Amino acid sequence: MKQLLLFSLLLLTASGASFAQAGRIRITFAGFDCIKETVDDMLERDGKGDEVYFNFGFTLANRNGQTKLTYEKKTPEYGDATPPWTNRVRAGSRTDAFGGNKGGLRSGDTYRCNDIVGEYDMADGDILTIVPTAWEVDPVADNWNVFAANMANLYQTLNQKIAPIMITFHALTGDIGGLIFQSTSLGVSKIQRAGGDQGASGKPGTRPIGMDMNGDFGPKLLVLNTPNMSTVTNSNFGYGKGVVAVNYNEESIGNYRDHGNYSILLKVEFTPTSGGAVPPPAPHASTPPPPSGSTGNTGYVPPPTGASGYVPPPVNSSNNTRTTVPPPPAPAPAPAASTGKTPAPMTALNPAIKTNAIVTRTSPLTATLPPDLLSYTWVGTRDGQPFAFRFANNAIWILKDLTNNSTEGAGSYNISGNVMIANYSVAGVDQYTLTTTGYNINTGELSGTWQKTNNAAQKGTWVVKKRL
């Protein structure tokens, strides 16, 4: 026992001092490595080589494991982007019969990007758990929705199991081992048939890379808490400071039939808020949003000033180590302002949305609604992403571009008992609900929650300020 206590003391000393403090965390998708491609449709009806997308599940909890928010972020597909798959991001080194580089992933390919996938305020002692998964795409049923529903039911259990471990955990510089958990090591069962019919039968289907021969899948978890942020962000785990690789190797768990082996790269940045420091706004995207049909990508984002270690490729250069990625299309011209309650067509995001207000989610909330709520445009963030809205013509308008007040959504709202509830749609398809939770009269911050109406797993928080 004395030896065990001595070892624990040495471990703590070796890790350096760990200071728990509040701050803002930013998680960036830095790319992926295709170490070994998966088995593919023999006729390659979905394009040459592998086509993949990635999903990032987030759950934020306090030091006691109580869930504060959950959120899912899905990327576009990467691979062969020749017609009819022009909504994909071209990646990979596969060639056509004439030797032309058309994209499509094969063993040894790598892809680098710098896309922000999550940005959250963390209180002292908070724990952020990230569930990064890679999905192999086939031209039949996508099993992601079933997986997301299962994860939505697991997040609270995971937070309860992780919290006691992280209270005493101290990360060692350069050692990633203690940050990544196999979900099954926490006593959580694998998600059965996560790959649908591509389980034991091996039929084609969009499924998670990392499943066993029965189609069951236990995702891996990247767990970060505030006492270890300085160590993590200043450690080089082989890809540059703060870049963590999460690997899924099917052969290592006995699945030689599907044999996929991918590493997902995530960059961790943390800005402490102690001492009155205010986190800087996120850098703005330098490419337009993805084409319709893709999900979740915000385009290439340049690294923050003064970044060291891992450096993503410059804009419009080759992101792929074996192929040249063409520059993104230019944004469409802004449409005329809309009238009535029909939302205007979406336009390219204006960086002003990110810089018009700095929000810190200061507590406590001292009032439930500002008296002049309907008189201003409100600007801030929704789970770290730009978010703005205003009220006009008895409707709420979700703004896309502040320079011309063009919108991406519109809907109705109701104020009752000092709570505002709004229901709006984007492009007439996706339905969302906004609910206010409080207003801080000292900071001018209006806070609330959001949820996708037809997908309860997609939800989170927002915070805004008046645009003066």
Stockholm file with secondary structure:
# STOCKHOLM 1.0

chainA/1-468         MKQLLLFSLLLLTASGASFAQAGRIRITFAGFDCIKETVDDMLERDGKGDEVYFNFGFTLANRNGQTKLTYEKKTPEYGDATPPWTNRVRAGSRTDAFGGNKGGLRSGDTYRCNDIVGEYDMADGDILTIVPTAWEVDPVADNWNVFAANMANLYQTLNQKIAPIMITFHALTGDIGGLIFQSTSLGVSKIQRAGGDQGASGKPGTRPIGMDMNGDFGPKLLVLNTPNMSTVTNSNFGYGKGVVAVNYNEESIGNYRDHGNYSILLKVEFTPTSGGAVPPPAPHASTPPPPSGSTGNTGYVPPPTGASGYVPPPVNSSNNTRTTVPPPPAPAPAPAASTGKTPAPMTALNPAIKTNAIVTRTSPLTATLPPDLLSYTWVGTRDGQPFAFRFANNAIWILKDLTNNSTEGAGSYNISGNVMIANYSVAGVDQYTLTTTGYNINTGELSGTWQKTNNAAQKGTWVVKKRL
#=GR chainA/1-468 SS CHHHHHHHHHHHHHHCCCCCCCEEEEEEEEEEEEEECCCCCTTCTTCSSBCEEEEEEEEEECTTCCEEEEEEEECCCEECCSTTCTTSEECSCCBCTTSCBCCCBCTTCEEEEEEEEEEEEECTTCEEEEEEEEEECCSSCBCHHHHHHHHHHHHHHHHHHHHHHHHSCCCCTTCCGGGEEEGGGGTCCCBTTTTGGGSTTCCCCBEETTCCTTSCBCCEEEEEEGGGHHHHHTCBSSSSBTEEEEEEESGGGTCTTTCCEEEEEEEEEEEECGGGCCCCCCCCCSSCCCCTTCCSCCCCCCCCTTCCSCCCCCTTSCCBSSSCCCCCCCCCCCCCCCCTTSCCCCCCCCTHHHHSCCCCCCSCCCBSSCTTGGGSCEEEEETTEEEEEEEETTEEEEEEETTTTEEEEEEEEEEETTEEEEEEEETTTEEEEEEEEEEETTTTEEEEEEEETTEEEEEEEEEEEECC
#=GC SS_cons         CHHHHHHHHHHHHHHCCCCCCCEEEEEEEEEEEEEECCCCCTTCTTCSSBCEEEEEEEEEECTTCCEEEEEEEECCCEECCSTTCTTSEECSCCBCTTSCBCCCBCTTCEEEEEEEEEEEEECTTCEEEEEEEEEECCSSCBCHHHHHHHHHHHHHHHHHHHHHHHHSCCCCTTCCGGGEEEGGGGTCCCBTTTTGGGSTTCCCCBEETTCCTTSCBCCEEEEEEGGGHHHHHTCBSSSSBTEEEEEEESGGGTCTTTCCEEEEEEEEEEEECGGGCCCCCCCCCSSCCCCTTCCSCCCCCCCCTTCCSCCCCCTTSCCBSSSCCCCCCCCCCCCCCCCTTSCCCCCCCCTHHHHSCCCCCCSCCCBSSCTTGGGSCEEEEETTEEEEEEEETTEEEEEEETTTTEEEEEEEEEEETTEEEEEEEETTTEEEEEEEEEEETTTTEEEEEEEETTEEEEEEEEEEEECC
//
